[in-house]
Amino acid sequence: MQGSNHSDAAALALLEGLKSKRITADLIVNAVISGIEDGTLKTGAKFVSTREIADHLGISRTTVMKAFDSLIARGYLSVRHGSGAWLTSPHGPVAGNKNLSSSNQGSSTFDWSRLTSQLARNLDLQAAEHIMQADFDEINFGSVSPEHLPIAAWRKGLANLEKTLQSIDFSANQEVFGYRPLRQAIADYLGRSGKLQCTADQVVIGSGVQNVIGQALQLLIKSGDRVICENPGFWGARDQITSLGGEPIPVGIDNEGLKVSDLDQIQNQTQEHAQWIYVAPSCQEPTGVVLSQTRKQQLIEWANANNTAIFEDDWDSEFQYLGSTTSSLFSQDQTGSVIYFSSFWRLLYPLSSVSFLVLPADSKLQEVFKSYKTIWERQFTLLEHLVLTEILNGGHLETKMRATWKLYRKQRQALIFALKKSFGNDIEISQSNTGGHVVVRAKSDTLANLLAANNGGGSPLVFQSTAAYYFADRVKNEYMVPFTHLDADKTEALVAELAARL
């Protein structure tokens, strides 16, 4: 471990000299090669990660990944999945391979790495750095507590299917966008909620939040595309963009959401055009901030003026604790430049993980997505779609949402009250009014260590770091605290017990 830290320090010190220049992938490549050739960097040592280099130099991670790809191609770097990048020399054996376990000896000698695509190589670099944090499952992305699921209605829907299974028209799954009655039910649901108006033809059904986002990104993001993203923001989409060769461009947020006024400055500084904006206007992740109506209009106007399209992520906006549901960017745009994402994960997981996107009306995108789905994802789980259609058309989901909203509002207030009572000014609580968690910041490392150490051991109080949501310059000691599973009457005692350990 000490050797690894030493090699990391040497690499970062070597790259430090680049800060006075406009840093490109070629500059990084030349610096690393020079370091290996003159002995500053030792072959066989594990190399610092792309994320650490990007953070240290204050540059795009995409730039660093391009440098790594060039170093790998030229024989100065090798990557082992799950283990990271290792310094090598084109004049000698590849480092890292000598440590293969005996269980792998002789199992396969074929060199698959020479056949993998650029996407596969990017994914390998990202996977080696353990970007996907297993402990995110602790808050289950904020899904509802199991006792709040509409299980009775779901069971009834399944029972009805059992009675009519013989009469089901299984040719109904021939439409590649998904079961048409479900797409119509989703369109009706979106209309009733006030989010947007659309037709069944515009709705494309997928399975899982990242699945449906990934389809759109794979079809539309080209290598080198610049994508404006909130910082902090949903790390899953950002990593998908990076893996496709796109370049996420961070833009800060405040209490009104994405800082639209910063966009012109960013474009002027880089002198490069952004093709896309990825934004969660109705419930920003992880802060829960809602993009103000003024900012929404400014963002649409800026995108239209700069010929920039918008990915609107609306998967976590069902619970607004002050005021009514906000209208979508999709509904306010008049040019057809917005693609809308959403999901039933928040409300129905694990009963259903159906997600969907809404494409602009009368756009060529519909034909593009039909071609993609025909080749890559033609079939879907019809029974799940049948039950979900009945749930939506029967109004069961909205009935459960109204009851759950009252409960979650009470639980949220109980958590905030308890945290302020027990920790006072030692903790700062964000001003968001949406979602299934609150964001807190501990003002001392001692308190932060206590909160983080409380995770596990069966404690219902979970403090999940927001670090992964940031590009760089992460807010220190910041945590998400889910409340949907808490008992409001017991929350004060739970927090008081935690505070007593300090």
C-alpha positions in Angstrom: 0.0 0.0 0.0 2.8 2.4 0.8 4.5 1.6 -2.5 1.2 2.4 -4.3 1.0 5.7 -2.5 4.6 6.5 -3.4 4.0 5.9 -7.1 0.8 7.9 -7.0 2.7 10.8 -5.5 5.5 10.6 -8.0 3.0 10.5 -10.9 1.0 13.5 -9.6 4.2 15.4 -9.0 5.3 14.7 -12.5 2.0 15.9 -14.0 2.0 19.0 -11.7 4.2 20.9 -14.2 1.4 20.7 -16.8 -0.9 23.0 -14.8 0.7 26.1 -16.4 -0.3 24.9 -19.9 -3.5 24.1 -21.7 -3.6 20.4 -20.9 -4.3 18.0 -23.7 -4.2 14.2 -23.9 -0.9 14.4 -25.9 0.8 16.5 -23.1 -0.2 13.8 -20.5 1.1 11.0 -22.8 4.4 12.7 -23.4 4.9 13.5 -19.7 4.2 9.8 -18.7 6.5 8.4 -21.4 9.3 10.8 -20.4 8.8 9.8 -16.7 9.1 6.1 -17.6 12.1 6.6 -19.9 14.1 8.7 -17.3 13.2 6.4 -14.4 11.0 8.9 -12.5 8.1 6.4 -12.9 8.9 2.8 -12.3 7.5 0.1 -14.6 5.6 -2.6 -12.8 4.1 0.0 -10.4 0.3 0.7 -10.2 -0.5 4.0 -11.8 -2.8 6.7 -10.4 -6.4 6.5 -11.7 -8.0 8.7 -14.4 -10.4 10.2 -11.8 -7.5 11.2 -9.5 -5.5 12.8 -12.4 -8.6 14.7 -13.6 -9.3 16.0 -10.1 -5.7 16.9 -9.5 -5.2 18.8 -12.8 -8.7 20.2 -12.9 -9.5 18.9 -16.3 -12.0 16.6 -18.0 -11.8 12.9 -17.2 -12.4 12.3 -20.9 -9.1 13.9 -21.7 -7.3 11.7 -19.2 -9.0 8.6 -20.6 -7.9 9.5 -24.1 -4.3 9.8 -22.8 -4.6 6.4 -21.1 -5.9 4.8 -24.3 -2.9 6.2 -26.2 -0.5 5.0 -23.5 -2.0 1.5 -23.6 -1.8 1.4 -27.4 1.9 2.4 -27.3 2.8 -0.2 -24.6 3.4 2.2 -21.7 0.3 1.2 -19.7 -1.7 -2.0 -19.1 -5.1 -2.4 -17.5 -6.4 -5.4 -15.6 -10.1 -5.4 -15.0 -10.9 -4.6 -11.4 -7.2 -3.9 -10.6 -6.4 -0.6 -12.2 -3.7 0.6 -14.6 0.0 -0.5 -14.4 3.1 1.2 -15.8 4.8 -0.9 -18.5 7.5 -0.5 -21.1 7.2 -1.4 -24.8 10.8 -2.7 -24.5 10.0 -5.3 -21.9 7.3 -7.7 -20.5 3.9 -6.3 -19.7 3.7 -5.6 -16.0 0.9 -7.2 -13.9 0.5 -10.4 -15.9 3.1 -12.2 -13.9 0.8 -12.1 -10.9 -2.0 -14.1 -12.4 -3.4 -16.6 -10.0 -2.8 -20.3 -10.5 -6.5 -20.9 -11.0 -6.3 -18.8 -14.3 -3.1 -20.5 -15.6 -3.9 -22.2 -18.9 -7.6 -21.3 -18.8 -7.4 -18.9 -21.7 -4.5 -17.5 -23.8 -6.5 -15.7 -26.4 -5.9 -12.0 -26.5 -9.4 -10.5 -26.4 -8.1 -7.0 -25.7 -7.1 -6.5 -29.3 -10.7 -7.1 -30.4 -12.6 -5.0 -27.9 -14.3 -1.7 -29.0 -13.4 1.7 -27.7 -16.5 1.5 -25.4 -15.2 -1.8 -23.9 -11.8 -0.2 -23.3 -13.3 2.8 -21.6 -15.6 0.6 -19.5 -12.5 -1.4 -18.4 -10.7 1.7 -17.3 -13.8 2.9 -15.3 -14.5 -0.5 -13.8 -11.0 -0.8 -12.6 -11.5 2.2 -10.4 -14.6 0.8 -8.7 -16.9 3.6 -9.7 -20.0 1.7 -8.9 -20.3 1.8 -5.1 -21.9 -1.2 -3.7 -23.1 0.6 -0.6 -25.4 2.7 -2.8 -27.8 -0.2 -2.3 -28.2 0.9 1.3 -30.6 3.6 0.3 -31.9 1.7 -2.7 -31.9 4.9 -4.7 -34.7 6.2 -2.5 -37.4 3.7 -3.5 -40.4 3.4 -1.2 -40.4 1.2 1.8 -41.9 -2.3 1.1 -44.9 -1.7 3.4 -45.8 1.3 1.3 -46.0 -0.5 -2.0 -49.5 -1.1 -3.7 -49.1 -4.8 -3.1 -52.9 -5.5 -2.8 -53.6 -3.8 -6.2 -50.6 -5.6 -7.8 -51.8 -9.0 -6.4 -55.3 -8.3 -7.7 -53.9 -7.5 -11.2 -52.0 -10.8 -11.2 -55.1 -12.6 -10.1 -57.1 -11.1 -12.9 -54.4 -12.2 -15.4 -54.5 -15.7 -14.0 -58.2 -15.8 -14.9 -57.8 -14.4 -18.4 -54.4 -15.8 -19.3 -55.8 -18.0 -22.0 -57.4 -15.0 -23.8 -54.3 -12.8 -23.7 -53.2 -11.8 -27.2 -49.5 -12.5 -27.1 -49.0 -10.8 -30.4 -49.4 -7.6 -28.3 -45.6 -7.6 -27.7 -44.9 -7.1 -31.4 -44.5 -3.3 -31.0 -40.8 -2.8 -30.1 -41.6 0.3 -28.0 -43.5 -1.9 -25.6 -47.1 -2.9 -24.9 -49.2 -0.2 -26.5 -51.9 -0.1 -23.8 -49.2 0.5 -21.2 -47.7 3.2 -23.3 -51.1 4.8 -23.6 -51.6 4.4 -19.8 -48.3 6.2 -19.2 -49.2 9.0 -21.6 -52.5 9.4 -19.7 -50.8 9.3 -16.3 -48.3 12.0 -17.4 -51.2 14.2 -18.6 -53.1 13.8 -15.3 -50.0 14.6 -13.3 -49.6 17.9 -15.2 -46.0 17.0 -16.2 -46.6 16.8 -20.0 -48.9 15.9 -22.8 -47.9 13.2 -25.3 -49.2 10.2 -27.3 -48.5 6.5 -26.9 -46.4 6.7 -30.1 -43.9 9.0 -28.3 -43.4 6.6 -25.3 -40.5 4.1 -25.4 -40.5 1.6 -22.5 -37.3 0.1 -21.0 -36.3 -1.8 -17.9 -34.5 0.1 -15.2 -33.4 3.7 -15.0 -29.9 3.3 -16.5 -31.2 1.0 -19.2 -33.5 3.6 -20.8 -31.0 6.4 -20.4 -28.3 4.2 -21.8 -30.2 3.5 -25.0 -30.7 7.2 -25.7 -27.0 8.0 -25.0 -25.7 5.1 -27.1 -27.8 6.3 -30.1 -27.0 10.0 -29.7 -23.7 10.6 -28.0 -20.7 10.7 -30.4 -17.1 10.6 -29.4 -16.0 14.1 -28.5 -19.5 15.4 -27.9 -19.6 17.9 -25.0 -22.5 17.3 -22.5 -23.3 19.9 -19.9 -24.1 18.2 -16.6 -25.0 19.4 -13.1 -22.3 19.3 -10.5 -23.1 17.5 -8.3 -25.3 15.3 -10.5 -26.3 11.7 -11.2 -23.0 9.8 -11.5 -24.6 6.9 -13.5 -25.4 9.1 -16.5 -22.1 10.9 -16.3 -20.2 7.6 -16.4 -22.2 6.4 -19.4 -21.4 9.6 -21.2 -17.7 9.2 -20.5 -17.7 5.5 -21.5 -19.1 6.6 -24.9 -16.3 9.1 -25.5 -18.4 12.1 -24.6 -17.1 14.9 -22.4 -19.2 15.8 -19.4 -18.9 19.6 -18.6 -19.7 20.5 -15.0 -22.0 23.4 -14.2 -22.8 24.3 -10.6 -26.2 24.5 -8.9 -27.7 26.6 -6.2 -31.1 26.8 -4.5 -32.8 27.5 -7.8 -31.1 24.6 -9.6 -28.6 24.7 -12.5 -26.8 28.0 -12.9 -27.9 28.9 -16.4 -26.0 32.2 -16.2 -22.7 30.3 -16.1 -23.3 28.5 -19.5 -22.1 31.4 -21.7 -18.9 31.8 -19.6 -18.2 28.1 -19.9 -18.6 28.1 -23.7 -16.4 31.2 -24.0 -13.7 29.7 -21.9 -13.4 26.5 -23.8 -14.4 28.0 -27.2 -16.2 24.8 -27.9 -19.9 24.1 -28.5 -21.9 21.9 -26.2 -24.2 19.5 -28.1 -26.2 18.4 -25.1 -27.5 19.3 -21.6 -28.2 16.6 -19.1 -30.4 18.0 -16.3 -32.8 16.8 -13.5 -35.0 19.9 -13.1 -37.8 18.4 -10.9 -35.6 16.8 -8.3 -31.9 17.3 -8.6 -29.6 14.5 -7.5 -28.4 14.4 -4.8 -29.6 17.8 -3.5 -33.3 17.6 -4.2 -33.4 21.1 -5.5 -36.1 22.0 -8.0 -35.1 24.2 -11.1 -37.1 27.4 -10.7 -39.6 28.4 -13.4 -37.4 31.4 -14.4 -34.4 29.1 -14.8 -36.4 26.6 -16.8 -37.3 29.3 -19.3 -33.8 30.6 -19.4 -32.4 27.1 -20.0 -34.8 26.4 -22.9 -34.0 29.8 -24.4 -30.2 29.2 -24.1 -30.5 25.7 -25.6 -32.5 26.9 -28.5 -30.1 29.8 -29.2 -27.1 27.5 -29.1 -28.7 24.6 -31.0 -28.2 22.4 -28.0 -30.5 19.4 -27.2 -31.7 18.5 -23.6 -31.9 15.2 -21.8 -34.5 15.8 -19.0 -34.2 13.3 -16.2 -37.4 13.2 -14.2 -37.2 9.8 -12.5 -37.4 11.0 -8.9 -39.9 13.8 -8.7 -43.1 12.1 -7.4 -42.9 13.6 -3.9 -43.0 17.4 -3.7 -43.5 18.6 -0.2 -44.1 22.3 -0.9 -46.5 23.1 -3.7 -47.8 21.0 -6.6 -45.9 18.9 -9.2 -43.8 21.2 -11.4 -44.2 21.1 -15.2 -41.4 19.6 -17.3 -39.0 21.2 -19.7 -40.4 18.9 -22.3 -43.8 20.6 -21.9 -42.4 24.1 -22.2 -40.1 23.6 -25.1 -41.6 24.5 -28.5 -38.8 23.2 -30.8 -38.8 19.4 -30.0 -35.3 19.5 -28.7 -36.0 17.8 -25.3 -36.0 14.0 -24.6 -37.8 13.1 -21.3 -36.8 10.2 -19.0 -38.7 8.8 -16.1 -39.3 5.6 -14.2 -41.7 3.8 -11.8 -38.7 2.6 -9.7 -39.3 5.2 -7.0 -42.9 4.0 -6.5 -42.9 0.3 -7.4 -39.5 -1.3 -6.9 -39.2 -4.3 -6.6 -42.7 -5.0 -8.0 -41.6 -3.2 -11.2 -38.6 -1.5 -12.6 -40.2 -0.2 -15.8 -38.7 3.0 -17.0 -39.6 5.0 -20.1 -38.6 8.0 -22.3 -40.8 10.4 -24.2 -39.5 11.4 -27.7 -40.5 14.7 -29.4 -43.6 14.4 -31.6 -43.1 13.8 -35.3 -39.4 13.6 -35.0 -37.0 11.3 -36.9 -35.9 10.0 -33.5 -38.9 7.7 -33.4 -37.7 5.8 -36.4 -34.1 5.7 -35.1 -35.3 4.2 -31.8 -37.5 1.7 -33.6 -34.5 0.4 -35.6 -32.4 0.1 -32.4 -35.1 -1.7 -30.4 -35.8 -4.1 -33.3 -32.2 -5.2 -33.4 -31.1 -4.9 -29.8 -34.2 -5.2 -27.5 -37.2 -6.6 -29.4 -38.9 -8.5 -26.6 -40.2 -7.4 -23.2 -41.9 -8.9 -20.2 -45.5 -8.8 -21.3 -47.0 -9.9 -18.0 -45.4 -7.1 -16.0 -46.6 -4.6 -18.6 -50.2 -6.0 -18.4 -50.3 -5.6 -14.6 -48.8 -2.2 -14.6 -51.3 -1.1 -17.2 -54.1 -2.1 -14.9 -52.5 -0.4 -11.9 -52.2 2.9 -13.9 -55.6 2.8 -15.5 -57.3 2.0 -12.2 -55.7 5.0 -10.5 -54.2 2.7 -7.9 -50.7 4.4 -8.2 -52.0 7.9 -7.6 -54.2 6.7 -4.7 -51.1 5.2 -3.0 -49.0 8.3 -3.8 -51.5 10.6 -2.0 -51.5 8.4 1.1 -47.7 8.0 1.0 -47.1 11.7 0.4 -48.7 12.5 3.8 -46.6 9.9 5.6 -43.3 10.8 3.9 -43.9 14.5 4.7 -44.3 13.7 8.3 -41.3 11.4 8.3 -39.2 14.0 6.6 -40.2 16.7 9.1 -39.5 14.4 12.0 -35.9 13.6 10.7 -35.1 17.3 10.2 -36.4 18.3 13.6 -34.5 15.4 15.3 -31.2 16.3 13.5 -31.5 20.0 14.4 -32.4 19.2 18.0 -29.6 16.8 18.6 -26.8 18.4 16.6 -27.9 22.1 16.4 -25.4 24.3 14.6 -22.9 21.3 14.2 -24.9 20.2 11.2 -26.3 21.9 8.1 -29.4 20.6 6.4 -30.2 21.4 2.7 -33.3 23.4 1.8 -34.7 20.9 -0.7 -38.4 19.9 -0.6 -38.5 16.8 -2.8 -37.4 13.2 -2.9 -36.9 10.5 -0.3 -33.8 11.8 1.5 -32.4 14.9 3.0 -28.8 16.1 2.5 -26.8 17.1 5.6 -23.3 18.5 6.1 -21.4 17.9 9.2 -19.3 20.9 10.2 -16.5 18.9 11.9 -14.6 15.8 10.9 -15.3 14.2 14.3 -19.1 14.4 13.7 -18.7 13.3 10.1 -16.8 10.2 11.2 -19.5 9.4 13.7 -22.2 9.7 11.1 -20.4 7.5 8.6 -19.5 4.9 11.2 -23.2 4.6 12.1 -23.9 2.8 8.7 -24.3 -0.9 9.0 -25.0 -3.0 12.1 -28.8 -2.9 11.5 -29.1 0.9 12.2 -32.1 2.4 10.3 -30.2 5.7 10.2 -28.1 5.7 7.0 -25.6 8.4 6.1 -24.5 7.9 2.5 -21.7 10.1 1.2 -22.5 12.3 -1.8 -18.8 12.2 -3.0 -19.6 10.1 -6.2 -22.0 12.7 -7.4 -19.3 15.4 -7.8 -16.9 15.9 -10.8 -14.3 17.4 -8.5 -14.1 19.8 -5.5 -16.5 17.6 -3.6 -18.3 19.1 -0.6 -16.6 17.8 2.5 -18.6 15.7 5.0 -21.8 15.8 3.0 -24.3 12.9 3.3 -27.7 11.7 2.0 -30.1 10.5 4.8 -33.1 8.5 3.5 -36.3 8.8 5.6 -39.0 6.8 3.7 -38.4 3.7 5.9 -38.3 5.5 9.2 -41.0 5.6 11.9 -41.7 9.3 12.6 -42.5 8.6 16.2 -39.2 6.9 16.8 -36.9 9.1 14.8 -36.1 11.6 17.5 -35.0 8.8 19.9 -32.8 7.2 17.2 -31.0 10.5 16.4 -30.6 11.3 20.1 -29.0 7.9 20.7 -26.6 8.6 17.8 -25.7 12.0 19.2 -25.1 10.6 22.6 -22.1 8.6 21.2 -20.2 11.8 20.3 
